[in-house]
Amino acid sequence: MSSILEHERQIALVTYNTWVSDLHGLMFNTLESIIELDQLLNQFQPIHPGRLRVMWFAINLTEKQYPNEREPRMVQWNYSFSTSRWQAKRVPLSRLLRAQSSKDVFAHHADGARTILENLRSLIELYHRARRLLTRLEGRSLARKPKQLKLLALSQSRVVKFVDDFDRQALGSAP
């Protein structure tokens, strides 16, 4: 039995594959831009407490991910005198610009650093949106859900049987 909607099916597959490919490209281009801006931010800020940088954290294990996937998060570095170590504290994107130090040693490049931080915030938000969309698209895939695949195969076999029975009846009743 040939599919009645074969042409439409092929068009849909091409369209959806293009959308997924575009989202994938957007996500990785965004990650590359985040890395480049972080390197630039590194040059604009002195190594003093209050310095903002991008750090890569493991993704929540409940989310779908590829092996060793990391996501960008903004952190502020501070020196702890009690432990004699640098510590990174996560900074929410909503408070990123308020967390920027623009006094004392940071004053010289504060405007340039602010522009970079605004762009980083936009890129990180864009990355998270693209990743969330890809995860949702992948989560709706039937290929990973055996129960849905069995139901689909059962429905398809019933449709094929129905069409075959209908064809036999139509041929048997023809004059």
N, C-alpha and C positions, 0 to 999 in steps of 0.2 A: 504494500500500500504506500503510495507516494503521499507526502504531506501536502495538504491543501494550501498551507501557509508557508511553504518552503522559501519563497522569495522574500516574504516579510521577515521570516526567521533569520535569514542571512543578513538582511539589512539591519535588524536589531542587534545581532551579534557583532557586526562591524561597528555599529554606533556605540554599544556599551563597552566593547573592547577599547575603542578610541577614548571614551570617557575615563576608564580605569587607567589607561596608559597616560593620559594627560594628568590625572590626579597623582599618579606615581611620579611622573616627571616633576610636577610642581612641588611635591613633598621633598624630593631629593635636591632640587635646585634651591629650595628654601633653606635646607640644611647647609648646603655649601655657602650660601650667602651669610648665614648665621655664623659659621666658622670664620669667614673673612672679616665680618664686622667685629667679632670678638677679638681677633688679632689686632685690629685697628684700635679697639677700645683699650687693649693692653698697652699700646704705645701712648695713649692720651692720659693715662692715669699713673701716678707714681705708686711705688710699692709702700703704701701706708694703710693703716686701718680705715675701713670705709670704702675700699676699692670694690667696684662691681665687675663681675665677670660671668661668663656662661660656664655652667658645669653640666656634665652629662650624667644623668641618673637612670638607673634601671627602671623599666616600665613596670607598673603594677602587674603582678602575676595573674590576676584575674582577667586581664585584657589579652587579646590575641596579639602575638608578636612573632617576629622571626628571632632566631637564636642570638643572644647577646645584644639585643636591640637596646639602645639608650635614647633618652629624649633630653632636649636642652631645657635647662631651668636657669634662671638668674639667681646669683648668690652674691652676698656681700661678705668680704673677708675682713675679719677682725683678729687682733692678736690678743691672746689670753695670757696675762702675766702669771696667773696661778699655775697654768700647765706649761708655760713657755712654748706654746704652739699656735699656729695660725688655725682659725676655725672659720668654716663657711656656713653662713646662715641663709636659707632660702628667702628670696624676696618675691612676693606675689607680683605679677605683672601690673596689677592695678595700683600698686604703690612704688613701682620701679623708679619713676622720676622723682618722687619725694625722698627716696633713699639715697639719691645721688649727693655726694659731698661736693660742695662748690666753694668751700672756704680754704684758707691757708694754702697748703701745697697743691690742692686740687683746683684753685681759682684760675690758674693760667690757661688750662684747656677745658674749662667747664662747659663753654658753649658747644665746642666740638663733641665732647663726650655726651652732652645732652642730645644732640642730633643723632648720634650713634645709638643711644639708648632708646630713643623714640622708634628708630628703624628696627632695632632688635626686638622691641616689644611687638611691633606689627608683624614681623617675620615669624616670631615664635607662636603668636596667635594663629597666623596663617598655616603654619606647620601642623598645629594641633587640630585645626578644622579639617585639613586635608587628610590627616591620619585617621581622624574619627570617621570621616566619610568612607575611606577605604575599608576600615574595620567593619562598618555597617554593611557595606556592599558584600564583603567576604562573609560576614555572619549570616547573610540571607542566602548564601549559596547552598543549593541542594546537594552538592557533591560531598559535603562533609556530614550530612545527616542521613544515616542509613534508613531510619524510619520513614522519612519523606520519600526517599528513593524507592522503597518498597511500595508505598502507596501510589507513587507515580507510575511505576512499572505495572502494578495491578490495574490501575485505571486505563493505561495504554492498552494492555492486553484485552480488557473488556471492550474497549472501543474497536479494536481490530476484529474481535469476535463478532461484535454487532454488525460491523460493515461487511464482513464475510458472509454472515447469515443473510443480511439484506440483499447482497449481490446474488446469492444462491436462490433466494426466493424470487427475485426479479427475473432471473434467467429461467427459472422453472415455470413461471407464469406467462412468459412471452409466447405469443401465438406462432 
